[in-house]
Amino acid sequence: MKKIFLITVLLSMAFLFKACVQDEVYESDIQSSDIVLMINEVNSNAGDPKPDWIEIYNPGGTEIDLSGFGVYDKPAALFKLPAGTKIAAKGYYVVTCDVALAATDPTKYAAFGISSGGESVYLVDNKSAIIDEVAVPAMPLGITYARIPNGGTTFANANATMGTANSNTNNPPVITATAITNVNSNDRYTYNIVVSDASGVADVKFFYQTSADIIFTSMAPLGGGTYTYKMPLLKAGETVKYYVEATDATGLKSYFPSTAPATPNSFVVIPVFNSVTLSTSTPSGGEPITVSAVANDLGNVLDVLLNYTVNSEDATKKIAVTMVKTNGIWTGIIPGQNSNSIVRYHLVATNDKAQKTYSPAETTGTGGVVTSVFDHTKGSTWPSVTVAPPPPIILNEICGLQTPDDDWVEIFNNSDAEYDVSGMKLIKDGSTGTALYTFPAGSKIAAKGYKVITTLPAGSGLLAGISNTKDVKIELTTATGAVISSFQKTATTFVGGHPADGSYSRSPNATGDWVVKTAHTKGAANN
C-alpha cells in the first residue's frame, strides 16, 4: 500500500543564517488502494425525475466483498455499501445517487447527486482508501460517461448500459416525448421534446399535416437536449397528423411515434368552447332554457351568440341572443315555448382576429366544404330540445267561501296514471303575488284523482285566502315556474263572483270552460 504525504516547510526569515524551524510533516487520511475495481460508467444527467447512478465493475477473476466500501462526490457525502454486499468476478454493481431517495432509505441510496455540469466521483475501500476516481465532464441529457471498450482505460460518451457491458455500438437517437392534446383554435401550440444520442444529434424535424398544408421543418434546440416548435393558429375541429424525426451525427434516424412516418399521431383542434350546458334538456311548456358556455382563451373571445329556431329547420329564421359573460361564463336565455315545441340551437364565438367557432364543432375541408355532421347553415343539423307536453294536472275547481269560512283549490289528475306533483306551486295574482302552496316532495295524485288544498286548519294548506267576489288570479305552475293551468276573475268576467258554498268550476269536469256554480262539488267530479 502506498501512502501520500503532505509536507509543509515553514521558514523563519528573522535570522536567516542563525535559525530555522524543523519541517513539519502531516499524514493525510487520503490513501490509494491496491484493490482492483473500477468505476465503469456514470450517469449524471438522466433527466428528472430519473436518478443519477455509478456503475462499479470487477475486472478480476474472483468475487470481491464490498462490505463498507463506498462512493462519493465529496468526502462528506460518503455512501457506504451495506455489509454482505459482493460483486462477482467480471460482474457489475450499481449505486443509485439521489438525495430524495436516500431520505426514504439511506442504506440503499447515496445521498448526493452528480452534477451534469461536470465533477469527480470516487470509489473507496472499507478503509476509505481511493480505489478509482473519474472526472466526469458536462454531459448531454440521457448520455452516460463510460469506459469504451468495457473495463478499458478510455472514457467516452455512450448510450446507457447500466449493469451490463459498455458498448460503442451506434444506436439511433432516443426521443422522449408525449402525445399532443388540448390544442385550441386561439393558441399557437408549443411542442417541446427531448432527444439524446451518444454520437451527437444532427437534426430534429417536426412534420404536421392539416387539410390545407403539409409542413416538415426543423425544431429549434433550446439546450440540454430539448427541442421546440411553435405551431401556427389552427382551425377549430381540424384533424392534424404529426410526427417527430431525429437524426444523429452518423445518419441514424428514430421517430415519435415509433410507427411514423407510415402511421403518424393525430389530434383534433379543440373548438373555442370547452363546455356548453343547458339548465334543462326537457323543459316544460313556458319554461325558459338558460344556456351556459365556457370558452378557451376567454381574453380573445369578443362575443358569443346563441342562435335558435322554434319548430323550424330554416337557419335563416334563427333568433340571435347575445350572451353575457360573468365570471368567465357566457350565458343566454331561450324564452319559454309552448308544449311540444322543438327548439333548435347552436353557439358561435368570434375572437379578436374575426375568426368564428361553433358549438357543436364545425369542421371544413377543401374549398370550405363542411365535413362535420353539424353545419351552421342547415338547421336540421343543429342540436334540439323538445318542450314537454303539458302535464295532465289541472286546476278544476276554486272556492272563495265555504261554510264555515274556508277557501280551497281543487286539482285534478286527468290521466290514467298516478302523477308526481312534487314542487308544483299554486300562485295567487301572478308572479308578483303570493305563493299560496308548494307541494312537498313525494306528493302524488292518483289516476283520475283529486287533491283539495284548503285554508283550514290555518298553516296546513293555503297560505292566503281567496275572495268569492273580488278579482283574483290563481295559477298552477311546475317547480321551475312554468304555468300549467290557470283561472282569473276580472271586473268583466264572473261578475259578482260565486255565492257562499258555490265555486268557480270547469264544466264539463276537467275539460270545460270556467263557470260559476251555486253548489260546489269539492273533491268530486263537477256537475
Buried (B, 14 or more C-beta within 10 A) or exposed (E): EEEEEEEEEEEEEEEEEEEEEEEEEEEEEBBBBEBEBBBBBBBBBBBEEEBBBBBBBBBBEEEBEBEBBBBBBEEEBBBBBEEEBEBEEBBBBBBBBBEEBBEEEEEEBBBBBBBBEEBEBBBBBBEBBBBBEBEBEEBBBBBBBBBBEBBBEEBBBBBBBBBEBBBBEBBBBBBBBEEBEEBBBBBEBEBEBBBBBBBEBBBBBBBBBBBEEEBEEEBEBEEEBBBBBEBEBBBBBBEBBBBBBBBBBEEBBBBBBEEBEEEBBBBBBBBBBEEBEBBBEEBBBBBBBEBBBBBBBEEBBEEBBBBBBBEBBEBEEBEEBEBEBEEEBBBBBBEBBEBEBBBBBBBBBBBEEEBBBBBBBBBBEEEEEBEBEBBBEEBEBBBBBBBBEBBBBBBBBBBBBBEEEBBBBBBBBBBEEEBBBEBBBBBBBEEEBBEBBBBEEEBEBEEBBBBBBBBBEEEEBBBBBBEBBEBBBBBBBBBBBBBBBBBBBEEEEBEEBBBEBBBBBBBEBBEEEBEBBEEBBBBEBBE
